[in-house]
Amino acid sequence: MRSKRNVWIIALMLVLSLVAAACGGGDGDDGDTGQNGEAEGDAERGGTLTWESEEFSFTGGFDPVGEYLGEAWGVYTNLLLRNLVSYKHAPDAEGNELIADLATEVPEPSGDGTEYTFTIKDGVMFGPPLSREIVCEDVEYAFRRIATETLVAQYGNYYEGVIEGLEIGKDPGKGGISGITCSGDKEITFTLSEPTGDFLYRLAMPAAAPVPEEVAGCFKRAGEYGRYLVSSSGYMFEGSDQMDASSCDSLEPISGFDPDREQILVRNPDYDQATDDYRENWIDEFHHVINTNTNDLEQRLDTGDNDIVYTPTPQTLRKFVQDPELEDRLHVYSGDRTWYVTMNLNEAPFDDINVRKAVNLVMDKDGLLRAWGGANQGEIATHIIPNSMLNDTLSDYDPYPSENFAGDEEAAKAAMAESKYDTDGDGICDAPECKGILQIGANVPPNTDMLPIVEASLEKIGITLESREVTDAYTPITTVARRVPISIRPGWGKDYPDVYTFAVLFQGNGIACEGNYNYSLVGLTQEKADECGIPLNNPDIPSVDDKIDECYAVSQGPDRITCWGELDQQLMEEVVPWVPYLFANVVYTVSGDVTKFEFDQFSGTGAWSKIAVDPST
Amino acid sequence: MGRYIARRLMYLVLVLLVITLFTFVIFYVLPPSDAALAAAGKLPTPEILAEVREQFGLNDPVHVRYVNFVRDIALGDEYGWPGFGISFDTRSPVKDEIFSRVGVTLQLAAGAAMIWLVLGIATGIVSALNRRKLVDRLVMGFALFGISAPVFAVGLAALYLFAYRWEISPGTGYFPLSEGFGPWFGHFWLPWVVLALQYAAFYARMVRGNLLDTMGEDYIRTARAKGLSERKVIGKHGLRASLTPIVTIFGLDFSLLLGGAVLTETVFNLPGVGQLIVRSVARSDLPVVVAVTVVAALFVSFMSLVVDILYAYLDPRVRYT
């Protein structure tokens, strides 16, 4: 009988579970009372900010020299590392302004523009276990690490050949880079091989932050130092004070960083707020935690167990947009990045500029934006460089207009009719080269939703695509020998607030046979084609290297912006390598415990050093 | 028996060699993706790419790499034994990553196993003894649901109800036992139940079917005729024979779980081997993928041997030479 009763209880529970699970609806939540862009309410010192994400997205074991994505940069620049120069950790144009951080001031270059001298502030320390003042040699050591090939600097190209004597190979040793000189402990001078207008921006990148050789010098391979990182800023990994740095053999990974699970940051006791004008450091602790359940990490915003969701799902985004009580917990910022369709100028039919223009005219950009999730994801791109990086000088520029950005089939056909692949001039691509063209995309949304939109758009002008969704789409499109004709996969964001970081995508002399980011092969030469083992199908591929060199040499200011704007227009009208479709935003939703939210325009993440939470929760 | 065990252990080594070969080919030879490209950064020079490949051990010919791979597993590498190398993603020794997670997976699997054994066997017995009655139909209905419902769907629904709605469960995540029995148990009971449900359903069906078959045997009729109580007839004679196949299945099920309850760990954010393999596949972290595959194969092979030995003790008719 007892077993019978148990069976009834189990059955009843199951039925109730099913019924309850079939009922929808979630609880609402009390919203904050903030304004767009910042939460109002008094920011109080204290509390723990928790950011849950599905993965860390680290590219180099969290070693600053090997990290190339915003997630790591945001933590570095706000919480762990100080550079000679840095940013205000603010949104929009203000957030892209350089300020003195480790240095006493932002210097002007010498007369010929090749020399920059900095004085390092007193009282800026490495945190535990070293607890000592940062000196010139620590800054120099960062560049020695960039020059050390075995450490695999992810953007060493920004320094090699720019700083005199910096060549990537073996560690050049103390004083081994002729273009970096220390005068005592506090003065450092950089000598460049030629004037470089954006050099100060390059000094603000995490790889250029000072590094203690007594710890980092123990690690000779890429990515190893990350778990032993010594802080130079307001926070440190929990457990840093327990790391025994007396010798290389005594070093153990810091307990507060488990690369599989979490980063726990606590206040650095050796940090002096008086030396730092731009980090507010409200929170006591910062927890970046992996949560593999996307649904759960968004649910935990309601309970306050998670404070930050980066790039919420469309369902969550819709909830925040539609609920007036939640809308001030939604933060949307320009991401200084462009998503685009890339066309290979060396592969038919995209070797014909008229075809590329027709593709630009016919593309349903509105459909692509909807595949991304709608207007909150960004504004439709009508040219290559984000408007925010050109000070909106090209915000009205649209060389391939269409009504509601849905594509202009008639105009596209008119362009196609000029193409050699339209044999009868009816505006439809009818040559065999127009059929069954390989299109590569990722096998996850929104790529999977965008592929059919691109197919449908191009079909209107007679180009049929065979789409393939792949796990790692970047491998085929970055390998020149794969000869991928068209891809929906790419996107690009600035590395620092200068258009040169976009211009590198079009340098013919920068084409690499593997790991190539000039997917369109702008400026491809016979020599490079031979090196990469591909035929030069289109000997008339234009180059913009001269224009890039011209703009590179212009000093920072309106003239430089104007020059880059001209490059953008030249690319859109005379080269046409892409169909840019989205100037992507960065979207955050936050919990009700966040009393102050700020965005860091440089890293494209939250400005962790300025965000506050309610310490009582 | 000793010779049998020795022979099986030799076969085990052979099986593992074959598995390592297949695993190596599948993950290192066939894939179109290039792990070195992802790690080399943007705009890498050929020298940088070569350096990354050197550090990842991707420069040597395939056959040399395979030999090194097997040698390191058997003898260890600079990071210890077994030598699984370093993770392309985290740059940490792979064996440390796996060992730190096996404990979590073991706790998940063990807890779920206890529940599904008790639940599955008990409901199977009840169902068999009440054949064609309402309770039998309810139990089999539960079994059908448990087998059919995907574990991730059940997990998400359970989280919604027990964590978000009713707040009976504290939700996802892992707390080690060292941080207190309450938090540890609080975070585990729901994933245990969710994981156990599917297996309990299957076991209930199996026990019911086996017991029904066994209860129809001549020796059962003889036992009743000799005047034994029904409890003794079922408990001592009927169950023993009908549970023997359960031992085999249980051993394989448990060992498979030790390779990672992928969906359960992902839904409940438990840092076990299953969660590790998901992350590693997504990030093309080949050393981890290969290592987990080999470890999982080792668990299954070893457990299969243990089960076979247990079988001999449970069923006197089984003798190994």
Boltz contact constraints between the chains, C-beta under 6 A:
constraints:
  - contact:
      token1: [A, 3]
      token2: [B, 126]
      max_distance: 6.0
  - contact:
      token1: [A, 4]
      token2: [B, 135]
      max_distance: 6.0
  - contact:
      token1: [A, 7]
      token2: [B, 126]
      max_distance: 6.0
  - contact:
      token1: [A, 7]
      token2: [B, 135]
      max_distance: 6.0
  - contact:
      token1: [A, 7]
      token2: [B, 138]
      max_distance: 6.0
  - contact:
      token1: [A, 11]
      token2: [B, 138]
      max_distance: 6.0
  - contact:
      token1: [A, 20]
      token2: [B, 161]
      max_distance: 6.0
  - contact:
      token1: [A, 21]
      token2: [B, 157]
      max_distance: 6.0
  - contact:
      token1: [A, 61]
      token2: [B, 91]
      max_distance: 6.0
  - contact:
      token1: [A, 68]
      token2: [B, 41]
      max_distance: 6.0
  - contact:
      token1: [A, 149]
      token2: [B, 51]
      max_distance: 6.0
  - contact:
      token1: [A, 152]
      token2: [B, 48]
      max_distance: 6.0
  - contact:
      token1: [A, 152]
      token2: [B, 52]
      max_distance: 6.0
  - contact:
      token1: [A, 154]
      token2: [B, 41]
      max_distance: 6.0
  - contact:
      token1: [A, 157]
      token2: [B, 43]
      max_distance: 6.0
  - contact:
      token1: [A, 221]
      token2: [B, 55]
      max_distance: 6.0
  - contact:
      token1: [A, 223]
      token2: [B, 91]
      max_distance: 6.0
  - contact:
      token1: [A, 224]
      token2: [B, 91]
      max_distance: 6.0
  - contact:
      token1: [A, 259]
      token2: [B, 90]
      max_distance: 6.0
  - contact:
      token1: [A, 259]
      token2: [B, 92]
      max_distance: 6.0
  - contact:
      token1: [A, 261]
      token2: [B, 271]
      max_distance: 6.0
  - contact:
      token1: [A, 291]
      token2: [B, 269]
      max_distance: 6.0
  - contact:
      token1: [A, 292]
      token2: [B, 266]
      max_distance: 6.0
  - contact:
      token1: [A, 292]
      token2: [B, 269]
      max_distance: 6.0
  - contact:
      token1: [A, 292]
      token2: [B, 275]
      max_distance: 6.0
  - contact:
      token1: [A, 293]
      token2: [B, 172]
      max_distance: 6.0
  - contact:
      token1: [A, 293]
      token2: [B, 267]
      max_distance: 6.0
  - contact:
      token1: [A, 293]
      token2: [B, 269]
      max_distance: 6.0
  - contact:
      token1: [A, 296]
      token2: [B, 172]
      max_distance: 6.0
  - contact:
      token1: [A, 299]
      token2: [B, 164]
      max_distance: 6.0
  - contact:
      token1: [A, 472]
      token2: [B, 33]
      max_distance: 6.0
  - contact:
      token1: [A, 472]
      token2: [B, 284]
      max_distance: 6.0
  - contact:
      token1: [A, 475]
      token2: [B, 33]
      max_distance: 6.0
  - contact:
      token1: [A, 475]
      token2: [B, 34]
      max_distance: 6.0
  - contact:
      token1: [A, 475]
      token2: [B, 37]
      max_distance: 6.0
  - contact:
      token1: [A, 514]
      token2: [B, 49]
      max_distance: 6.0
  - contact:
      token1: [A, 515]
      token2: [B, 37]
      max_distance: 6.0
  - contact:
      token1: [A, 515]
      token2: [B, 40]
      max_distance: 6.0
  - contact:
      token1: [A, 515]
      token2: [B, 44]
      max_distance: 6.0
  - contact:
      token1: [A, 517]
      token2: [B, 42]
      max_distance: 6.0
